[in-house]
């Protein structure tokens, strides 16, 4: 006999809605106050729709309408939907960086779920930090959950050239700084670079993390690749509304789906899609909410066997709409099927193997086979005396001639210092220099902003230079390109070796050897570290906040290799259900 699933009286929402107590009476009376009939909610699973829509979050500006489609699906399946707005982390707008607020949204998601009478949740997001944040909160509560990706924006073109959001912003900006892009062209580009709501349409962080959500098992198969304005998208939202009700009845929860093998599948997927280095920060944080360790060494375990197969910018030439028409994420997963654990479960109740078996590839140039890769490696982890706990970079978006390079450091103590001096004609810099930016890590910034792709000095741009080795404890947008060594760990603000680098020091990068070395004698580094400690006692280099959320962040954030989550939120412990007074 099949499992009948949960009865209505076993659902957590009934603690709020069922029975004959004064508090339950008050709950039902308040619903009547807002126009609900008893028949609308009694005897039904309650589904929370956590929506990160806002007017200013252009990636999510269509999610208000999509939430209505989710509601329709929930009602059709016999549930009762309640929409719960959450902080909208629009990547372009939220300052100083959305990464500062990823943990904030994760906390908000967790507490929205725990404190309300919901039996399951639909998570609506997609812009870079919203995907990991929403899932982190859901993992910590362990109630049935589905993630709906916002979808990528439509393809764009400028003067016949296909234009990728973010990727071409930097390329065209460099041309403008070099004096090669006039005002008329600059304004024309401004009006056509992004043509619709939706996330960046390249293999940036948004695309990377929504792919992670799907391969972990939390989106409907194929949902990741649907463009934001395609008619498939509202239909997918409606199906998600139906499916979450069934998941509640089946009691199918995140910890029934997500395992260590699921996260290893996610790492392999990021590599195959040519995904963002930001995944190296988000995936350990997500896994940590389930008590799973995902060290940086996992990337090195797989990155030599899984090449970049998605011909997507910035490593390739296509955009997400092209990827969708080529077969989408299920088709890409089919190409790496021998390397995946196909037994991992998903929200359909089936397995990853079921998804792969039904996939078709319609364009073998955009979704390539293993023997015709776009690039050999998507992400590399380098270590050495400059990054004892590791740093990451994206060889697929770097300049091949710089993957083995030694050059003198040009040091910027913080972001403001870099902005003030980078274009100075007096800056002592050459194309062989290594640009070094300090104090932009999790504690130092705070929040680890996307400052790692330092701009090329203007005087070098005018000479035709378009890439240099750049080194920092910051992150870099997944849409961007360049030979950038990122997430240097430990960061400079907590006394990592990056804090000790001085102008003129030779830095050697050897990606093939996976090394990053500061060529300074150990005795000299010890002397500098002692000086740094004395200086910190007098005036900390990192700005330390005494109040506000930023103070909480600086006190409790972990380092990049651990996911930059809060130390007190990690672990698999589930909290008891809230007391209803």
N, C-alpha and C positions, 0 to 999 in steps of 0.2 A: 504494500500500500504506500502511496506517495505521501510525503510529509505535508500535512494540511497547512503548515505555516502558522503564523501568529494569529490568535484570536484578537478581536477588537479590545476585549477587556485586558489583554496583556500589553497593550501599547502604552508607552510612557505618557502620551497626551491625555490619557484617561484620568491621570492623577489631577489634571487641571479641570477636566470637563465632566467626568462621570461621578455619580454619587449624590448624597444628600447632606452636604455640609454647608455652612455659611460661606466658606471661601469658594467652593465650587459654584454655589448659587451666584456669588458675585461675579465670577468669570463669565457665566452664561448670560447674566444680566448685562454685562458690558458689551458682549457680542450683539445682544438684542438692541442695545443702544446705538450701534453703528449699522443697524439694518439687516443683520443676519437672522434667519429663521433657525429654530432648533434643528430642523431637517437638513440644513446646509452643512452642519458640522458634527452632529451627534452620530455616533456609530461609524465614523469615517476616519481613515488614517489622516493625520495632519502633516502636510508637506510644507516645509519652509523653503522659500525661494530667496536665496541670498544674492542680491543683485548689486553689482558695483557700477551701475549706470551713474553718469552725471553729465550735465551740460558741457562741461569743459574737458571731459575725458573723451577725446575724439575716437579713440579705439573702441569705446563702449557706448557711443551716442545712440546706437540702435537697440540697446539692450532693454530699454523700457518697453518697446514694442515686442521684443522677443519674449519678455517675461509674460506678456499676455498669452502668447502661444503656449508657454509652459503651463500656465493656469488652465487653459482649455484642455490640455492633455491630462492634467491631474484630475479635473472634474469628470472628464470622460471615463477615466479609470476608476472613479468612485472615491477619490480623495478630496480633501479640503485644503486649498492652497492659501498660504499667508506669505506675503512678500516682506522681506526684511532688508532694508537698504543697508549697505556697508560702505566703508571708505573706498573711494574710487581713486586708484593710483595711476592717474594719467602720466605716462612716462615723460612727456614733453613739459608738462606744467608744474608738477609737484617739486618744490625745491626744499632743501638743497639736492635731494635725490630720493627717488621712490624707495631705494634700498633701505633708507633709514626707517621707512614705514612698513616694510614687508612684515616685520614681526608684530607691528601694531595691528595690521589687518588680520594676521593669523590669530592674535589674541581676541580681536573683535569677533571673528568668525566662530572661534571656539565658545566664547561666552554667549553669543547670539543663539547658538544651537543649544547649549546647556541650559540657559535660563528661560527658554520659551517652550511651549507645549508642542514640540515637533517630533515626529516619528522618523522622518527622513528629510534630506535636504537636496535641493538642486543648487549648484554653485555656478554663478554666471560671471565670467571674467575672460581674460585673455591677454591684456597688456602685461608686459614683462613680469612684474612682481606679484600680480593678482593671482596667477595660477598657483605658484607654490604656496602663497599665503593662504588661499582658500583651502587647499588640500591639507596643509599643515594643521589648520584649525579642525578640519573634519576628521583627520587621523586621530587627533587627541581626544575627540568625543566618541568616535567609533559608532556612529549611527549610519544607516544606509545613506549613500551619497552618490550623486552623479555630477560630473563637471561638464558644463556647456562652454566650449571655446567661442570667443567673440567672432573669430574668423578674420582672415586677412583682407586688407583693402584691395580694390581693383587694380589691375595693371595700369601703368602710366607710361607716357612717352613724351619726349621733348626733342623736337626737331628730328623726328625719325628714330631717335635712340631710346631703347627701353630703359626706364628709369626706376630704380629701386629705392624705396623709402629708407632714409638713413645712409645707405651705402653711397648714393649719388649726392646726398647733401654735403658730405665731407669732400668728395671729389670736386664738385663744382665750387665749393667754398675755397678750396685750395687754388683753383684757377682764378677766382675773383681776387684773392689776396695777392696772387702773382700778377694781377693787372690784365688778365686775359678774358674776363667776362664782363661786358658792359652792362650798364644799368637796365637797359631794355630787356636784355636776355635774362638778367637776374630776376626781374619782376615777372617775366613770362614764366620762368621756372617755378616761382613761388605759387603761381595760380594753377599749375597743372601737375605738380609733383605727387600730390596725394589726391585721388579722385573720388574717394568714397569713405564712409565710416569703415572701421576695421583696423586691425593691428598692422604693423610693418609687414610688407609683402615679400620680404627676403627671408633667408635662414637666420633671422635675428633671434633675440631672446624670447619674444612672444611665440614665434613659430616653434622654437625649440621646446619650450616648456609645455605648450599645448600638445606637442607630439609626445612628450613625457607622460602627460596626463592620460593620453589614450593608450600608450603601450603599457602603462601601469594597470590599465583596466578600468579607468573611471569615466571614459567617454564612450558614447555609442560608436561602433566601428565606422571609421571613415569621417567622423565629425571634425577632426582636426583640420582637414584640408579644405573644407567647404568655405568659399569666399563669403565675407560678411553680408554682401548684398545679393547673393545667389538665392533663388527661391528654395533650394534645398535647405537653406539655413533655418527659416521659420518652421519648415516641416520637421527638421531634426529636433528643434526645440519642443515641438508638440509631442513627438515620440518620447523624448526624455521625460516629459511630464507624465506620460502613461507608465513608462518603465519604473520610475521611482516608487510609484504606488505598489507595483508588483514586488519590488525589492523589499519594501517594508513588510509586506505580507510573507515574503520568503525569509525575512530576517537576514538578508545578505549585506554584510557590513564590510567596511574597509579592511579590517584585519582578517577577514575571510578571503580577501582578494590579494592583498599586497604582501609579498614575501621578499626575502633577500634576493631570490632569483628574479623577481619582478624588477627590482632596481638594477640588477645587472643587465637585464633586457633593455632598460631605459638608457643606460650608459652606451650600449651598443647602438641603439637607435640614434642618439645624439651624434655619435661618430659617423653613422651612415648618412645622416641628413646634412652633415657639415655644420653642426649646430654651434650655438654660442658657448663661449667659455664661462658664461654666467651659470650654466648648468653645473659647473664644478663647485659652485657655492650653494645653489638651491637644492640639489639632490641630497647632499649629506644632511641638510637641515630637515628635509622631508623625511628621510629615512630615520633620522634621530627621533622623530615623533612616534615611531613605532618600535624604538629600541634596537634599530638596525644600524650597524656601523658601515659606513661607505667611505673608506679612506681614498686619498688621491691615487694610491697605487692601483686602484681598480681601473682607472683610465689607462694606465700603462699596461695593464693585463690584457687589454683588448685593442688598443689603438693601432697596433701593427697588423692585426688580422682583419679589422673592419675599416676599409677605406671610405672616402666620401663618394657616395653613389647618387646623391641628389644634385642635379646640375642647377643649383640655386645660388643667386648672389648672396654673399660677396665672393664665395669661392668659384661659382659658376656664372651662367649667363641668363638663367630663367627666373621667373617670379612665381609666387604661390598659386596664382590662377592657372598658370601653365602646369604646375605640379598636380593640381586638382584634376585637370583634364587628362593628365598622364596616368592617373590611377590612384593618386593620393597616398597616404601613409600605409594603408594595407599593402599596396603594391610594392612600396619600398621594403616593408618588412618581409615580403615574400623573397626578395633578393638576398636577404641575410638569414633566411629561415634556418639553415643548418647551424647557425651560431646562437639561435634563440632557444630558450626553454619554452616550448610550445604548450606545456601543461599549465602555465600560469592562468589564473581565472580572470574574468572580467565581469562588468556589471550586467551583462546579458545572462549570466549564469553559465555561459560556455567558457571556452578557453581561447588563448591566443592562437593556437593551432587551427581552431575553427575559422578565425578571421583570415589567417594567411591562406587557408585552402580555397577560400572563395575569391581571392584577390586576382585582378587582371592588370597587366601592364600594357598601356596603350601607346607609349612613346619611350623607346629604349634609349633615347638621347637625354631625356630629362630624368628618368629613373633608370639608372644604368646597372648592368650586371657587374659582378665582382671583377671580371677580367677587362673592364673598360671604365675604370674609376675616373672621377673628376680630379681627385687628388689622393695621394697615398695616406695622408694623415689629417684628421680634423683638429685634434687637440693633443698637445704634448705637455708633459709635466717635467720641469727641469728643477734640479736641486744643486746645492753647492754651498759654499760659505756665505753667499749672499741670501740664500733662501733655504735654510736648513730643513724647514718643514714643507718646502716646495713652492713653486710658482707655476703658472700655466700660460700657454700661448697657443695660437691657432696657426700652425704651419700652412694650412690650406689658404689662408688669407694674407700670408706674409710674402716678402720678396725672397726668392730662392737664394740670391747672392748674399743675403744677410743672415741666413740660418747658421752660418759659422762666421763669427765676426769678433774682432777685438778692437776696442776703441776707448778714447779718454772720456771720462764722465763730465757732463755738463749738468750741474746739480741745481735743482729748485727745491727750496725747503718746504714749500706748501703751494697750494693752487694759486693763491694771490701773488706769490713771488713769480710763479711761472707766467701768469697773465701779464705782469708788469714788465717782464724782461724778454719774453720769447721773441718779439719782433724788433728788439733794439738792434740798431746797426752795430753797436759796440759789443754785442754778445760774442764771446770767444767760442765759436762753434764751426765745425766743418761737417761734411757729409759722413765722415767716419766717426764722429762723436756719438756717444751713447747718452741720450737724454734721460735724466733721472728725476723723478718726482717723489717727494717724501710726504708723510703725514696726511695721506688720503685713504687710509685703511678704515676698517670698521670703527675703531676708537678714535683715530686721528682726525677724521674729517668733521664730525663723525658720520658714519653711514656708508662708507666705501663707495663713493660716486663713480660714475662712468667717465673718469678723467684720464684713464690709462693710455688712450691714443693721443698723446700730446701732439699739439700742432707742430708741423715742420716750421722752423724759423723762416720768417718772410724772406730774408736775404738768400736763403738756400732755395726756397721756392722759385725765386727769380732766376736762379741758376739752373733750374730744371729738376731739382731733387724732389722726389715725391714719397720717399720712405727712408726711415732711419730706425735703428734699434732704440726702443724706448722701454723704460723700466720703471715700475711703480708698485705700490701696495694697493692701488685702486683697481677698479674693474674697467671693462671696455664694452661699449654697445656691441651686441651680436651682429648688428647690421654693418659694422665698420670693418676695416681692413688695415693691414700694416704689421710690421714686425715688432709687436708689442708684448713684452713680458709682464704679466699681470699677477695680482693676488700674492705678491711676495710675502712670505710668511716665515716668522712672525713679522708683523708690520713695524714700521719705524717708530710709531708713537709709543709702543710698549718696549722699546729697546732692541728691536730686531736689527740685524746687521745693516740693513738699508739705512738706518739712522747714522751710520758711521762713514758713509761714502762722501768723498770730497772732490771738488773740481780737479780734474786731471788724473784721478785714479784710473787705472786701466781695468776695464770690465770685459770678460771673455764669455761670449755666448756660443755654445756648441749644441744645437738642437739634436743632432744625430747621437751625440754622447749624453744627451739629457743633462747638460751641466750649465750652470751660471756661476761665474767665479769672479770675485773681487781680488785682483792681483796686488794685494798689499800684505806685508809680513804679519804673522800672527801677533808678534809683540806690539807692533804699531796699532793693530786693531784693538788689542787689550787696553792700550794707553788711551785710545779714543773713546772706548766704552766707559772707562773710568771718568773721563772728562764729561761725557754725556750724562752720566749719573749725577755728577755734581751740578751740572747746568739744570737738570730737571728739578732738583731740589730748590733751586733759586726761581726758576720760571719754566714750567712745563711747556714743551714745544707744541703739544696737542692742546687744543682749546678744551678745557674741562668745564662742563656745565654743572651748576649747583642745583638747578631746579628744572622742571619740565620733563617731558618724555625723553628728550635728548640725554638728560642726566641718567635716567634709568637705563637707557641704551648703552651709554659708555660704561656703566658699572657692571652690566651683565652680559654684554655681547661676547660671543666666542670668536675665535680667529677664523679666517677664511677657510682653512682646510677642514674646520669642523662645521662649516655651514653658516657662520655668523648669526646663529639663532641665539636666543637668550638661554643661559645655562639652566635657569629654573623651569624652562618649558620642555626640555629634552626628556626622553624616557617614555616607556610604554605604560606607566601607571595611569589607570582610569580613575577619575574622581567620582565620588558618590553622587547620586541624583540630588538636586537641590531640595532643601526643605521647603515645604509650602506652608507658610505661617498664616 
